[in-house]
Amino acid sequence: MKLPKFKDMIVMENDHYIIINKPPYVSALEDRDKTKTNIDEMAKAYCEGAQLCHRIDKETSGILAIAKTPEAYRNLSMQFEKREVDKVYHAIVDGTHEFDRILVDRNIAVSGRGNVRIDIEGKPAQTKFMTLEIFRNHSLVACKPVTGRMHQIRIHLAYLGAPISADELYGGQLPYLSQLKRKFNLKKGTIEEPLMKRVALHARELHFLDVDGTEVHVEAEYPKDFRAYLRQLEKSV
């Protein structure tokens, strides 16, 4: 995948913040593979002193806020700490589910193997879910995390029996066109590729107060793979 220029990722910029639409497969911070660039590195090259205000997983696409000044960083960090920032993610999940502002309140513990589990001894975690659209065998769900634990949305959806598509770590299935299209013919000698090769999760919206108290509300468009998957689901209804 060709990495877009940092400037092309920007969806909003003012004197205090740069808000970008992070593409999938790009780490927010330095990755284990030191040869690959990351958002933090790109942001600092674009604006000296830039600081990421929060993180999203490497596979996850969407909204990421970057402070341009120490004052701006403190301002947003305090709002995150007080849980005053509204974040909304969109997820394509396996199965048909009618979630109506349902709240999952289940503690999460890190396993140490790169995943998490629901555990009463873990840290408190809450996420709200709302179904946006239902397809034949999948659903588009809005996810609003109250807390910010590792893999929180993914494990809470799995807990509800609605694992995110392609999230094999938590029970999601890789989606194939042959499962959606009734008259599907695979060219002889070829192997069918999944419609989505990553966790179908996108950070859609971010709402917070700027340094001067004005409201900032930003939305990030779906990336190409997410849009293409949704189009196929819409056709299969």
Summary of the structure (lengths in Angstrom):
residues: 237
radius of gyration: 18.5
end to end distance: 30.2
largest distance: 61.5
contacts: 736
relative contact order: 0.17
helix: 22%
strand: 31%
